[in-house]
Amino acid sequence: MVYKPKNIGAAVCDRASAEKEISMIRELDDVVLECDLPQHGLKRGDVGTVVLVHQGGAGCEVEFTALDGETLAVVTLSAGQFREVTRSEIAHARGVARVA
């Protein structure tokens, strides 16, 4: 879920800029990992849940869980390491090796 105010304002030049400026990740939003994190057993495309937002969205604490609800990792990610879930996406199940 993404919060998008209806009144965008005159400072925004194009739609892409508008989306980038007004999108705001919130706690409990689902996000998609944009890079592999092998030290945590995570791969690009894994879906996690935001549990804490840092500095207005500059970074987040994201929890990744198995389908049975077991927490696999809680990691701090910078804004470039994750993205919002978009429409018409589907989750994909895969086995996970346990990381010590």
CYANA upper distance limits for C-alpha pairs under 8 A (distance plus 0.5 A):
  1 MET  CA     25 ILE  CA      8.42
  1 MET  CA     26 ARG  CA      8.50
  1 MET  CA     29 ASP  CA      6.24
  1 MET  CA     30 ASP  CA      7.88
  1 MET  CA     84 GLU  CA      8.48
  1 MET  CA     85 VAL  CA      8.26
  2 VAL  CA     23 SER  CA      6.59
  2 VAL  CA     24 MET  CA      6.49
  2 VAL  CA     25 ILE  CA      6.71
  2 VAL  CA     26 ARG  CA      7.90
  2 VAL  CA     29 ASP  CA      8.19
  2 VAL  CA     84 GLU  CA      8.21
  3 TYR  CA     22 ILE  CA      8.01
  3 TYR  CA     23 SER  CA      6.56
  3 TYR  CA     24 MET  CA      6.20
  3 TYR  CA     25 ILE  CA      7.96
  3 TYR  CA     26 ARG  CA      8.45
  4 LYS  CA     22 ILE  CA      6.16
  4 LYS  CA     23 SER  CA      6.32
  4 LYS  CA     24 MET  CA      7.90
  5 PRO  CA     22 ILE  CA      7.37
  8 ILE  CA     12 VAL  CA      7.62
  8 ILE  CA     18 ALA  CA      7.43
  8 ILE  CA     22 ILE  CA      8.03
 12 VAL  CA     17 SER  CA      6.79
 12 VAL  CA     18 ALA  CA      6.10
 13 CYS  CA     17 SER  CA      7.14
 13 CYS  CA     18 ALA  CA      7.82
 14 ASP  CA     18 ALA  CA      6.65
 15 ARG  CA     19 GLU  CA      6.63
 16 ALA  CA     20 LYS  CA      6.74
 17 SER  CA     21 GLU  CA      6.52
 18 ALA  CA     22 ILE  CA      6.57
 19 GLU  CA     23 SER  CA      6.23
 24 MET  CA     56 GLY  CA      8.39
 24 MET  CA     57 GLY  CA      7.20
 25 ILE  CA     29 ASP  CA      7.16
 25 ILE  CA     53 VAL  CA      7.97
 25 ILE  CA     57 GLY  CA      6.65
 25 ILE  CA     84 GLU  CA      7.99
 26 ARG  CA     50 VAL  CA      7.53
 26 ARG  CA     52 LEU  CA      8.46
 26 ARG  CA     53 VAL  CA      7.18
 27 GLU  CA     49 THR  CA      8.23
 27 GLU  CA     50 VAL  CA      5.51
 27 GLU  CA     51 VAL  CA      5.68
 27 GLU  CA     52 LEU  CA      6.14
 27 GLU  CA     53 VAL  CA      6.87
 28 LEU  CA     49 THR  CA      6.06
 28 LEU  CA     50 VAL  CA      5.49
 28 LEU  CA     51 VAL  CA      6.35
 29 ASP  CA     49 THR  CA      6.18
 29 ASP  CA     50 VAL  CA      5.98
 30 ASP  CA     47 VAL  CA      7.09
 30 ASP  CA     48 GLY  CA      6.08
 30 ASP  CA     49 THR  CA      5.00
 30 ASP  CA     50 VAL  CA      6.82
 30 ASP  CA     84 GLU  CA      7.45
 30 ASP  CA     85 VAL  CA      6.81
 31 VAL  CA     47 VAL  CA      6.15
 31 VAL  CA     48 GLY  CA      5.96
 31 VAL  CA     49 THR  CA      6.65
 31 VAL  CA     50 VAL  CA      7.56
 31 VAL  CA     82 PHE  CA      6.79
 31 VAL  CA     83 ARG  CA      6.08
 31 VAL  CA     84 GLU  CA      5.29
 31 VAL  CA     85 VAL  CA      5.82
 32 VAL  CA     44 ARG  CA      8.14
 32 VAL  CA     45 GLY  CA      6.01
 32 VAL  CA     46 ASP  CA      6.25
 32 VAL  CA     47 VAL  CA      5.14
 32 VAL  CA     48 GLY  CA      6.94
 32 VAL  CA     82 PHE  CA      5.89
 32 VAL  CA     83 ARG  CA      5.81
 32 VAL  CA     84 GLU  CA      6.72
 32 VAL  CA     85 VAL  CA      6.56
 33 LEU  CA     43 LYS  CA      7.73
 33 LEU  CA     44 ARG  CA      5.63
 33 LEU  CA     45 GLY  CA      5.67
 33 LEU  CA     46 ASP  CA      5.92
 33 LEU  CA     47 VAL  CA      6.81
 33 LEU  CA     48 GLY  CA      7.97
 33 LEU  CA     81 GLN  CA      6.61
 33 LEU  CA     82 PHE  CA      5.00
 33 LEU  CA     83 ARG  CA      7.21
 34 GLU  CA     44 ARG  CA      5.47
 34 GLU  CA     45 GLY  CA      6.74
 34 GLU  CA     80 GLY  CA      8.01
 34 GLU  CA     81 GLN  CA      5.55
 34 GLU  CA     82 PHE  CA      5.43
 34 GLU  CA     83 ARG  CA      7.34
 35 CYS  CA     43 LYS  CA      6.98
 35 CYS  CA     44 ARG  CA      4.96
 35 CYS  CA     45 GLY  CA      8.18
 35 CYS  CA     81 GLN  CA      6.60
 35 CYS  CA     82 PHE  CA      8.22
 36 ASP  CA     42 LEU  CA      6.35
 36 ASP  CA     43 LYS  CA      4.70
 36 ASP  CA     44 ARG  CA      5.31
 37 LEU  CA     41 GLY  CA      6.82
 37 LEU  CA     42 LEU  CA      5.47
 37 LEU  CA     43 LYS  CA      6.53
 37 LEU  CA     44 ARG  CA      8.33
 38 PRO  CA     42 LEU  CA      6.18
 38 PRO  CA     43 LYS  CA      7.53
 39 GLN  CA     99 VAL  CA      7.73
 40 HIS  CA     72 LEU  CA      8.20
 40 HIS  CA     73 ALA  CA      6.80
 40 HIS  CA     99 VAL  CA      6.75
 41 GLY  CA     72 LEU  CA      8.50
 41 GLY  CA     96 VAL  CA      7.21
 41 GLY  CA     97 ALA  CA      6.99
 41 GLY  CA     98 ARG  CA      7.50
 41 GLY  CA     99 VAL  CA      6.61
 42 LEU  CA     46 ASP  CA      7.19
 46 ASP  CA     64 PHE  CA      8.34
 47 VAL  CA     64 PHE  CA      7.26
 47 VAL  CA     91 ALA  CA      7.95
 48 GLY  CA     62 VAL  CA      6.41
 48 GLY  CA     63 GLU  CA      5.87
 48 GLY  CA     64 PHE  CA      4.96
 48 GLY  CA     65 THR  CA      7.48
 49 THR  CA     62 VAL  CA      5.86
 49 THR  CA     63 GLU  CA      5.71
 49 THR  CA     64 PHE  CA      7.04
 50 VAL  CA     60 CYS  CA      6.98
 50 VAL  CA     61 GLU  CA      6.42
 50 VAL  CA     62 VAL  CA      4.92
 50 VAL  CA     63 GLU  CA      6.87
 51 VAL  CA     60 CYS  CA      7.92
 51 VAL  CA     61 GLU  CA      6.09
 51 VAL  CA     62 VAL  CA      6.13
 51 VAL  CA     63 GLU  CA      7.11
 52 LEU  CA     60 CYS  CA      6.08
 52 LEU  CA     61 GLU  CA      5.51
 52 LEU  CA     62 VAL  CA      7.70
 53 VAL  CA     57 GLY  CA      6.24
 53 VAL  CA     58 ALA  CA      8.34
 53 VAL  CA     59 GLY  CA      6.75
 53 VAL  CA     60 CYS  CA      4.97
 53 VAL  CA     61 GLU  CA      6.99
 54 HIS  CA     58 ALA  CA      6.44
 54 HIS  CA     59 GLY  CA      5.56
 54 HIS  CA     60 CYS  CA      5.90
 54 HIS  CA     61 GLU  CA      8.32
 55 GLN  CA     59 GLY  CA      7.44
 57 GLY  CA     79 ALA  CA      7.31
 58 ALA  CA     78 SER  CA      6.63
 58 ALA  CA     79 ALA  CA      5.77
 59 GLY  CA     76 THR  CA      7.55
 59 GLY  CA     77 LEU  CA      5.93
 59 GLY  CA     78 SER  CA      4.63
 59 GLY  CA     79 ALA  CA      5.45
 60 CYS  CA     76 THR  CA      6.16
 60 CYS  CA     77 LEU  CA      5.88
 60 CYS  CA     78 SER  CA      7.06
 60 CYS  CA     79 ALA  CA      7.94
 61 GLU  CA     74 VAL  CA      7.06
 61 GLU  CA     75 VAL  CA      6.00
 61 GLU  CA     76 THR  CA      4.96
 61 GLU  CA     77 LEU  CA      6.79
 62 VAL  CA     74 VAL  CA      5.99
 62 VAL  CA     75 VAL  CA      5.95
 62 VAL  CA     76 THR  CA      6.90
 62 VAL  CA     77 LEU  CA      7.63
 63 GLU  CA     71 THR  CA      7.51
 63 GLU  CA     72 LEU  CA      8.17
 63 GLU  CA     73 ALA  CA      6.35
 63 GLU  CA     74 VAL  CA      4.80
 63 GLU  CA     75 VAL  CA      7.09
 64 PHE  CA     71 THR  CA      6.56
 64 PHE  CA     72 LEU  CA      6.10
 64 PHE  CA     73 ALA  CA      5.84
 64 PHE  CA     74 VAL  CA      6.76
 65 THR  CA     69 GLY  CA      6.17
 65 THR  CA     70 GLU  CA      5.90
 65 THR  CA     71 THR  CA      4.80
 65 THR  CA     72 LEU  CA      5.62
 65 THR  CA     73 ALA  CA      7.57
 66 ALA  CA     70 GLU  CA      5.81
 66 ALA  CA     71 THR  CA      6.94
 66 ALA  CA     72 LEU  CA      6.99
 77 LEU  CA     81 GLN  CA      6.35
 77 LEU  CA     82 PHE  CA      7.64
 78 SER  CA     82 PHE  CA      7.94
 79 ALA  CA     83 ARG  CA      8.05
 85 VAL  CA     89 GLU  CA      7.89
